[in-house]
């Protein structure tokens, strides 16, 4: 019966924090009751020279006890209920350091998340991600470059994403013939507003900002990046708000 359950017991002991050989040694002493190193080595199938490491660890955890018969050292197992005591002690220690671990996690979670995209489909993925927002989306873009790459159907999809997500759009558009058509036709009127930039305001990379996300898109080189970071997004959003008020 013991041999049938041995593998299962060893597996559970390892889940409780025992190493593979610690579990074997502990079970060997439990089975023998009282044993010297030679007997433990034979029962656990671990070579004697390596055995002392695991025996010492079990002694320190108070799972084994050392005794003497004459000049020889023997080991006897403590009550297995000691395992519960050890686990409770570990649990208390874990609770002690939990606030520190949470602080570390919160600090690391503030680090920017950066995703890079390439190709037309990559650019489409950025627009889809940024337009599926229930918040206000700030945009500065070139209608000329945009409609060279994407169709009006694509544009309709992105605007629909904003509408269905409950978001709102603020577009700052490059002052070109295509840009003027875009603004004058009120393409975004049902979900927001758009304004023309001054004629001398030139740029090569489109910018989208919403919530904690900033997206920069080059429709010339078909590369883009989405950065998720509250502080960075807030700074870019403030720039766009300032420009919006001046237009």
C-alpha positions in Angstrom: 0.0 0.0 0.0 2.9 2.4 0.9 4.6 1.8 -2.5 1.3 2.6 -4.3 1.0 6.0 -2.5 4.7 6.9 -2.3 4.8 8.7 -5.7 1.6 10.6 -4.8 3.0 11.6 -1.4 6.3 12.7 -2.8 4.5 14.8 -5.4 2.4 16.6 -2.7 5.4 17.1 -0.5 7.2 18.8 -3.4 4.2 21.1 -3.9 4.5 22.0 -0.2 8.1 23.2 -0.7 10.2 20.0 -0.3 12.9 19.3 -2.8 12.7 15.9 -4.6 15.4 14.4 -2.4 14.1 16.0 0.8 10.8 14.3 0.2 12.5 11.0 -0.3 14.6 11.3 2.8 11.7 12.4 5.0 9.5 9.5 3.8 12.4 7.0 4.3 12.8 8.0 7.9 9.1 8.0 8.5 8.9 4.5 7.1 12.0 3.2 9.1 11.0 5.0 12.3 14.6 5.1 13.6 17.5 4.9 11.2 21.1 5.8 10.7 22.6 7.3 7.6 23.4 4.0 6.0 19.8 2.8 6.4 18.4 6.1 5.1 20.6 5.9 2.1 19.4 2.4 1.3 15.8 3.2 1.8 15.8 6.5 -0.1 18.2 5.4 -2.9 20.3 8.5 -2.4 24.1 8.1 -2.1 25.4 8.6 1.5 27.8 11.5 0.7 24.9 13.6 -0.6 22.4 12.5 2.1 23.8 14.7 4.9 22.6 17.9 3.0 19.0 16.8 3.0 19.1 15.4 6.5 20.5 18.7 7.9 17.7 20.7 6.1 15.0 18.4 7.7 16.7 18.8 11.1 16.6 22.6 10.8 12.9 22.4 10.0 12.4 20.2 13.0 11.0 17.4 10.9 13.7 15.0 12.1 15.4 14.6 15.4 18.9 13.4 16.1 19.5 10.7 18.8 22.4 8.5 19.8 22.9 4.8 20.4 26.3 4.4 21.8 28.6 6.3 19.4 26.3 6.0 16.5 23.9 8.8 15.3 20.3 7.9 14.5 17.5 10.0 13.2 13.8 9.7 14.2 10.9 11.5 12.5 8.9 14.1 14.3 5.1 14.0 14.1 4.0 14.8 10.5 1.7 17.5 11.9 4.9 19.6 12.1 4.4 20.2 8.4 1.3 22.2 9.2 3.3 24.3 11.7 6.0 25.0 9.1 3.4 26.0 6.5 1.7 28.4 9.0 5.0 29.9 9.8 5.7 30.4 6.1 2.3 31.9 5.7 2.9 34.4 8.5 6.3 35.4 7.0 4.6 35.8 3.6 2.0 38.2 5.1 4.9 40.2 6.7 6.5 40.9 3.3 3.3 41.1 1.3 3.1 45.0 1.5 6.6 45.2 0.2 5.9 42.9 -2.6 2.7 44.9 -3.5 4.8 48.1 -3.5 7.3 46.5 -5.9 4.5 45.3 -8.2 2.9 48.8 -8.2 6.2 50.4 -9.1 6.9 48.0 -11.9 3.4 48.2 -13.3 4.0 52.0 -13.8 6.7 51.2 -16.3 5.7 52.0 -19.9 4.4 49.2 -22.0 5.7 49.5 -25.6 4.3 47.7 -28.6 5.9 48.0 -32.1 4.0 47.5 -35.4 5.0 47.2 -39.0 3.2 47.1 -42.4 -0.2 48.2 -43.4 -1.9 45.6 -41.2 0.2 46.8 -38.3 -1.0 50.3 -38.8 -4.6 49.1 -39.0 -4.2 47.3 -35.7 -3.0 50.5 -34.1 -6.0 52.4 -35.3 -8.4 49.7 -34.2 -6.8 49.6 -30.7 -6.8 53.3 -30.2 -10.4 53.9 -31.6 -11.9 51.2 -29.3 -12.1 53.6 -26.4 -14.9 55.0 -24.3 -12.7 58.1 -23.6 -11.9 61.2 -25.6 -9.4 60.4 -28.4 -7.1 63.2 -29.4 -5.6 63.0 -32.9 -3.2 65.0 -35.0 -3.0 63.5 -38.5 -2.6 64.1 -42.2 -5.7 63.3 -44.3 -3.5 63.1 -47.4 -1.3 60.4 -46.0 -4.2 58.6 -44.3 -6.3 58.3 -47.4 -3.3 57.3 -49.5 -3.1 54.2 -47.3 -6.6 53.6 -46.0 -10.0 53.8 -47.8 -13.0 55.7 -46.6 -14.4 52.3 -45.6 -11.5 51.9 -43.2 -12.0 55.4 -41.9 -15.7 54.5 -41.3 -14.8 51.4 -39.4 -12.5 53.4 -37.0 -15.1 56.1 -36.5 -17.7 53.4 -35.8 -15.4 51.9 -33.2 -15.3 55.3 -31.3 -19.1 55.6 -31.6 -19.9 52.1 -30.4 -17.4 52.4 -27.5 -18.9 55.6 -26.3 -15.8 57.6 -27.1 -15.4 61.1 -28.5 -12.9 62.5 -31.1 -10.9 65.6 -31.3 -9.1 65.8 -34.6 -6.3 68.2 -35.5 -5.9 68.0 -39.3 -3.0 69.0 -41.5 -4.0 72.1 -43.5 -4.0 70.7 -47.1 -6.7 70.4 -49.8 -7.6 66.9 -48.6 -7.5 68.1 -45.0 -9.9 71.0 -45.7 -12.3 68.6 -47.4 -12.2 66.3 -44.4 -13.0 69.2 -41.9 -15.6 71.0 -44.1 -17.5 67.8 -44.8 -17.9 67.2 -41.1 -16.8 63.6 -41.4 -16.5 63.3 -37.6 -19.4 65.5 -36.6 -21.5 62.6 -35.1 -18.7 61.6 -32.7 -16.7 64.8 -32.2 -15.0 67.8 -33.7 -12.1 68.5 -36.0 -10.0 71.6 -36.7 -7.4 72.6 -39.3 -3.9 73.2 -38.2 -2.0 76.4 -39.3 -0.5 76.0 -42.8 3.0 76.1 -41.5 2.4 73.3 -39.0 4.1 70.4 -40.8 4.7 66.9 -39.5 5.5 63.4 -40.8 4.2 61.2 -37.9 0.5 61.0 -36.9 -0.3 61.0 -33.2 -3.2 59.5 -31.3 -3.7 59.9 -27.5 -6.5 58.4 -25.3 -6.5 57.4 -21.7 -3.1 56.1 -20.8 -2.1 55.3 -24.4 -0.1 57.2 -27.0 0.2 56.0 -30.6 2.7 57.3 -33.1 2.2 56.3 -36.7 4.3 56.8 -39.8 2.2 56.1 -42.8 5.2 56.8 -45.0 7.5 54.1 -43.5 4.7 51.9 -42.3 6.0 51.7 -38.7 4.2 52.6 -35.5 4.4 52.3 -31.8 1.8 52.3 -29.0 3.1 53.3 -25.5 0.9 52.7 -22.5 1.9 55.0 -19.7 -0.2 57.5 -17.8 2.4 60.3 -17.5 3.5 60.1 -21.1 -0.1 60.1 -22.3 -1.0 63.1 -20.1 1.9 65.1 -21.4 1.1 64.4 -25.1 -2.6 65.1 -24.4 -1.8 68.5 -22.8 0.2 69.4 -25.9 -2.7 68.6 -28.2 -5.2 70.4 -25.9 -3.0 73.5 -26.1 -2.8 73.3 -29.9 -6.5 72.8 -30.1 -7.2 76.0 -28.1 -4.9 78.0 -30.4 -6.4 76.8 -33.7 
